[in-house]
Amino acid sequence: MKKRLFSALMCTIITAAALTGCGGSGASSSAADKKETAAPAQETAAEENKTEDSADTAAQSDYSFTEDITIICPVKAGGDTDRNTRALATAMQKITGVNVVVKNVDGGATVMGMQEAIDAPQDGNTLIINGTDMFVPYLQGTSQINVDSFKTIGIPLIDNTTVLAVNKESGWNTLEDLLKAAQAAPDTIEYGGKIGASNQICGIAMNKEWNASLRFVDVGNNAAKMTALLGQQTDVINISYSLANDYFSTGEFIPLVLLGTEKNDLLPQDVPIASDLGLKNVDFSKFFWVGTGPNVPDEKVQALTDVLEKVTQDPEFIQSIESNYLNVVFMGGEDARNYCNKMYEETLLPYKEAFLQAQ
């Protein structure tokens, strides 16, 4: 699954590292190769070792971290973004050798946290974590902050686990069951979510692409959504699989469809995607983006990108992430920024008009 997802993701990136020749290691290797070819035969082995050592050194940042790093998590503690941020902080601390602290700054649909990161000293010691929700206030016109307001460090993981879930008491065991009931009684089946968040846009997308006829009801954040579904106070929600794992395990919740474009083999159940059922895929998988202030020196940004790449190679980090069914996939710098913008253009922007009318 990881290999297939990684390949699919790379196809969406506008600037490929292989074409831009980004980073100094490629140029260093070429120079070393030429030097090696010209070396006397008796020195070949020694030169090969030297070349490998040089390539290894070039692939790693020479930057020495001496000051603590703060990662701003722009939502409350306890959710999946907070959980992923803390896993990242633990791995970064091990690699950099300095304290990496998570600071939760909730408010304004992630705008308060992003603004704090922009206003922080431009030394690269303050990072910001976000995902699809960073674009929602921008889509609404309530904020001009978006991914281009920062320097992108990279993307260490993709959350392809968002499912549409119902309570077992609903009697709906498949997406077809839900859509048949909803189309028979339009605007009566409640889709619970948080107003002004990406899950509201997801509801709009399902109604448009599947003729789902669901009625959006504001029930709050992820914890509130699960409580409402458990108590049958709402009919259907979207939720990251790992957050509701206990309810899926007991059978109290049923995952009807994976809201992505590719199956996730890490999930403990065989959850279909919409195209398996002859419907258009509605993709509300989530990327996990890391950035820093717009005026941070490029040297520091590159050093942080190097650290992030090492994080994605750390077995403990990989185990932590995959235990929640997420995929570790490294994208750095411009590749990551382009990926974020492409996701915005393809998954949120088409529903802008309907989303603004619903506010």
Secondary structure by P-SEA (a helix, b strand, c coil): caaaaaaaaaaacccccccccccaaaaaaaaaaaaaaaccccaaaaaaaaaaaaaaaaacccccccbbbbbbcccccccaaaaaaaaaaaaaaaaaccbbbbbbbbcccaaaaaaaaaaccccccbbbbbccccccccccccccccccccccccccccccccccccccccccccaaaaaaaaaacccccccccccccaaaaaaaaaaaacccbbbbbbbccaaaaaaaaaaccccccccccccaaaaaaaccccccccccccccccccccccccccccccccccbbbbbbbccccccaaaaaaaaaaaaaaaacaaaaaaaaaaccccccccaaaaaaaaaaaaacccccaaaaaaaac
